[in-house]
Amino acid sequence: MSMPVRATTSRTPVRGLRVAHGGRPLETEYRPRHPFDLRRTVLFQRHGANDPTMVLAGTVIWRASRTPIGIATLALRETSPGTIRAAAWGPGASWALAQVPGLCGEHDTTDGFDPSPHPLVADVHHRHPGLRLGRTDLVFEALASAIFEQKVTGMQAFAAWRRIVTWYGERAPGPTPVPMFAPPSIDGWAWHRAGLEPPQSQTVVRAARRGDALERAIADAADGEAVDRILISQPGIGPWTSAETRIRALGDSDAVSVGDYHLAHHVGYALTGSRTDDDGMLQLLSAWPGHRQRVIRLLAAGGVREPRRAPRLHPEDHRDR
């Protein structure tokens, strides 16, 4: 049974979490109602191995974020099977703790999901019952990071994210294992010198100007399709960016990142043994309506990927032009 998350000031710190100078963290326990894989679920939100907003240190996952009520550092640790201990520091600590169930996939449901149409999907689903689709409920943060990744290599996007968050973000509170930073506020972003291409820079600046209005509209949207319509109505935001935003911020179990350079190839290879294009991928995934993103995540967990055919692209540096 799930235990309600309550923000309490703990007198006894969780083992493995040092008390922050200047005050104790707020702490609570979360007990999922379902099998749960903490790392596979929550670390999906990380933007590369050196993301300054998310760090894995031993058995503790640290996440820095800018919540609606201020920045916060959240630390998550599985203290026993089925029990997650959470601690949070900073002005947004209570919000971060209240959001722990969503981050851990509490709102994700497998109702209507039938893995049996493909033996690989059925096998991975059986082997990884704890894979859940979490959500951050931070729409602009997810949107900005998705814009970073438009039409560039992952290495280039992660490097730009690392620079902008470190240069213009706010130092995360609490006893983080390494210096960590929360992303800048919506009106605090500066782009081009962080390594972004001009179209991405322009898109994210436009999105930032409408950030509050976008978040309000998305909060009122009836479903994923309505959210998609809101996002793609913005200049420079297409289906891929919309899907990536919905996956991270809202845990959309059916979102598919059409237009991704690698995704269709990997899905086709995993399900048929050969690569396919976006249309072919959508046809293959049509066997799981409402759960296409879940199948994509399961295929990634299964580790079946198309072999690399060419060397990595060398990103062109536009920062000083």
Secondary structure by P-SEA (a helix, b strand, c coil): cccccccccccccccccccccccccccbbbbbcccccccccccccccccccccccccccbbbbbbbcccccbbbbbbcccccbbbbbbbccaaaaaaaacccccccccccccccccccaaaaaaaaacccbbbbbcccaaaaaaaaaaaccccaaaaaaaaaaaaaaccccccccccccccccccccccccccccccaaaaaaaaaaaaaaaaaaaaaaacccaaaaaaaaaccccccaaaaaaaaaaccccccccccccccaaaaaaaacccbbbcaaaaaaaaccccccaaaaaaaaaaaccccccccccbbbbbcccc
